[in-house]
């Protein structure tokens, strides 16, 4: 009898361990779920836990560790998060793909990680060209419209095309950013308007940019993601004021925004100090502009596109102040990003 009971307990433990091993792990903002993903679209996951089915909106998901995914995936995600994209790319080999047993889900995840790493390398001036990275990302968008990374990759693709900055690439970027409007959540639609604002500013269409940023402020959404987009929109409107010559108001607005910006959000702070620098230049206050752009160079260089913008402005200001060595330092840093002019 005791032997039978012992074997029963062992069976329960084994079955429970197998069931746990088959779980996917979904990381949300405030909790982690162990469950089985039974369906995926670009907007939601259908999951099952102990026979109970539930639906999780994609915009609430931080990351997913899939059942039976290669151990390297976790390492790759950490490397990408820390900015070591070249090291991440080295791990994503064809041999690794061969270990996934033809799983559609795992192959899609690997294609996403490849596209993300390539995009980050290209945007930082690394060995992957922006054109090649944009093609990889656009291929993901076309091939996997029901993947939970879909809207994020649309945005990354648009960012790559904006950085290429030709008439044709800006049109491509616009196509990608407009896809975000298909999302059912206002915080993602806000990202679309914000991205369009960047395009309009790149095209010197300040009034159009103002309309895009103003649209964000009219949208209702109480999420933290939406609050962040509103901060970015206010910063965008301040930049429009600076470019329109209303530099005093622009300075006042940016200083207020920076006081309320999270200190750990380097992207918002970098954008803020760059905008402040532009406003000071518009007002003929070159020394104040220099200090603003130096904040980005010294403190917020993790935001690569903002750092590039700051370095270009710093180089002009150093040249204007007849300090060629400092200007050459900026040129050297820009070359590290693959920028030769």
N, C-alpha and C positions, 0 to 999 in steps of 0.2 A: 504493500500500500504506500509506504513512504517512498519507495523507488518510483512508483507511478506518479505520486505527487511531485517529486523532484523533477522528473522528466517533463511534467506539465508546466512547471515553473520555468524551466529552461526554454521550453517552446515559446512561452509567452514573452520571455526576454528577447529571444532571437527574432520572433515576429515583430516585436516592438522596435527592435534595432533596425530591422530591414525597412519597416515603415518610415522610421525617422530618416534613414539614409536616402529614402526616395523623395524626401521633402525638398522643395525649392525654398530659398531664404530670401524674403523680400524686406528690404530696409526702407522704412518710412521715416518721416521727420522725427517722430517721437517714440517709435517702437519698431520691433522686428518681428515678422511673421514667419512661421514655419508651416508651409502648406504645399499643395500640389497645384501648379498652374495648368489649367485644363484648356484655356483658350486665351489668345492674345490679339488685340487690335492696336491701332495707333493711339486710341483714347482710353482703353481699359483692359484690365486683366480679369479673367474669370478664374477663381481659385476654389479649391475644395480642401476642407480640413475636417477629418473624422465624419465624412459623409455630409457635411454642411457646406453649401455653395455660397460664395460671396463674390462681389465685384469690387475691384480696386481701381480708381481713376489713376491714369498714368502720371498726372501732374503732382500726385502725392508721393510718388516713388523716388527715392534717392538712388538706389541701386538694387540689383538682383544677383544672387549667387545661385546658379542653376544646379539642379540635381545632376550628379555625374559629370560636371564640367571639369576640364583639366585643371590641375592644381595651379598651373601657371597663370590662369585667368586672374586669380586674386592678386598675384604679384604684379601682373600687367596693369591692373586697375590702380594699384598703389603707386606704381611708377608714373603712370599718366597723371595722377592726382598731384604728385610731387614735382612734375615737370621734367621727369627723366624719360622723355618720349622715345629717344633713340634706343635706350635700353629696353623699353617696352616692345619696340618694333622688332628687335633681335629675337625676342622670345616667341613671336607670332610666326612660326615657321610652318612650312607645308607638312613637316613631320608631326607637328602638334595637331594639325587638322586631321591627319590620318588616324589619330587616337580617338576621334569623336564618334566613330561608328556611323557616320552618315546622318547624325542628328541635325534636323533642320534648325531647331532652336539654337543649338551650340554653334553651328556654322554661321548663323546670322549674328550671334554675339561676337564671334571672332571677326567677321567682316566689319562690325561696328568698331571694335577695338582697333583694328587696322586703320580704318578711316579716321578715327579720332586722333590716333597717334600721328598719322601722316599730316593731318590738318594742323596740329599743334607744332610739328616740326617746321612745316612750310611757313606758318605765321610768325615763327621766331627766326626765320632766315636760315634754316638748316638745309640739309642735303636733299630734301624733297621739295620740288618746285610747287609753287602755289597752283599752277595749272594742273599738275598731276594730282595733287591733293584734292582739288575741286572736282576733278573727274571721278576720283574714287568715292568721294562723298555723294556726288550726284548719282552715281551708279547704285549706291546703297538706297537712296531715296526712291529711285525708279524700281528697283528689284524688290524692296521690302516695305510696301506702303502700310502693312499691318504690323510692323514692328513697334515696340513701345519706345524705341529711340527715334522714331520717324521725325517728329517735330524738332527735336534737338539737332538732328543731322541737317534738316532743312536750313536751320539758322546758321550752323557752322559752314555749310556750303555757301550761303549768302555772304557770310563774313569773308570767306576766301575770295569770292568774286569782287567784293568791295575793295579788298586789299590789292587786287590786280589793277583795279582803277582805270579801266578803259571804257569807252562808250558801250562796247559789246558786253563786257563783264558786268557793268553796272545794271544792264538790262537783265542779265542772268540772275544777278543778286536780287533784283526786284521780284522776279518770278519765284525764287525760293522763299523770300520773306512773305510773299502773299499767301503761300501755302499755310503759314501759321494761322491765318484768319479762319481756316477750316476747323481749328480746335474749338471745343465747346466751353473753354474756360477763358475768362477775361484776362487772367494774368498772362496767358500765352498770346492772346490777341494784342495785349499791350506790348509784348516783345516785338510783334510784327510792326506796330506803329513806330516804336522806338527805332527799329532797324531801318524802316523807310525814312525816318528823320535823318539817319546817318547818310543815306544815299542822297537825299535832297541837299544836305550840307556839302557833300562831296561835289555835287553839281552846281553849287552856289545858288540853289533855289531856296532862299531863306524863308520866304513866305510859306512855301509848301511844307518846309520842316516845322514851322510854327504850328501849322494846322495839325500835323501828325502828332506832335508832342501835346498839343492842347486836347486832342481826342482822348489821350490816355487819362488826363486829369478828370475827364467827364465820366469815365467808366467806373462802375461800382464793383468793388471786390475788397473784402476785408482781410485777405490773406497776407502773410509776410512777403510772399513773392510779388504781390500787387503793390504793396507799400514800397518795395524796392524799385519797381518800375516807375512809380510816381516820382521818387527822388531823381531817377535818371531823366525823366521827362522835364522836371523843373530845371535840371542842369542843362538839358538841351535847349530849353527856352531862354535860359541865361546866355547860352552861347549864341543864339540867334540875336539877342539884344546886342551882344558885343560886336558881332559881325555887321550889325545895322548901324553901329556908331553910338548906341545908347550904353556906353561903357560904364557910367556911374551906377546906373541901375543894375547892370550885369554884375558888377563887383559886389554890390550890396546883397543881391540875390544869392550869389555863390557863397559868400561868407556865411549867410544864414543857413544855407543847405549843409555846408561843411560842419557847422556846429551841431547839426542833428544827424549827420551821417555816422553809421557805425564805424569806429576806428579800424576794425579788422577787415572792412570791405575795401580792399585796395583798389578795386575797379572804379567804385564811385569816387573815392578820394583822388585817384589819378585823374579822372575826368574833371573833377572839380578844380584842381590846381591848374590843369591845362586851360580850362575855361577862364579861370582867373587871370592866367598869363595873357591870353588873347585880349581880355578886356583891358588890361593894363597897357598892352601894346597899342590898342585903339585909342587910349587916352594919352599916349606919348610918355608913359611912365615905364621906361625900359628897365630900370633897376628893380622895380617892384615885380615886373614881368619875369625878370631873371630869377628872382627868389622863388616865385611860384613854380616855374618850370623845374628848378633844381629840386623842389620837393618831390616831384615825380621821379626824377633821375636817381635821387638818393634813397627815397623811402618807398616808392610805389612802382618800381620797375617791373614787378611781376606781371602787371598788365602791359603786355608787349606792345599792342598798338598805341596805347597812350604814351608808353615810353618812347616809341619811335617819334611820335608827334612832338613830345617834349624836346627830344634831342635835336630835331630839325630846327625848332624855334631857338633853342639854346645856341646852336651853331651860328645862326643869323645874328643873334644878339652879341655873342662874343666877337664876331667879325666886325660888327658895327662899333663895338667898344675898343677895337684894335687890340684884341687879345688872341692872336692867331694860334697859340699853343693850346688854349682851352677849346678853341674851335676845332682843332685837329683831334683832340680827345673825343669830341662828339662824333666826328667823321669816323674815327676808329670803331666806336661803339655801334654806329649805324652799319658799318661793314660787317660786323658780327651778325647783324640781322639780314645780311645779303643785299644791303642798300648801298649803291656805289655813287649816288649823286646827292 
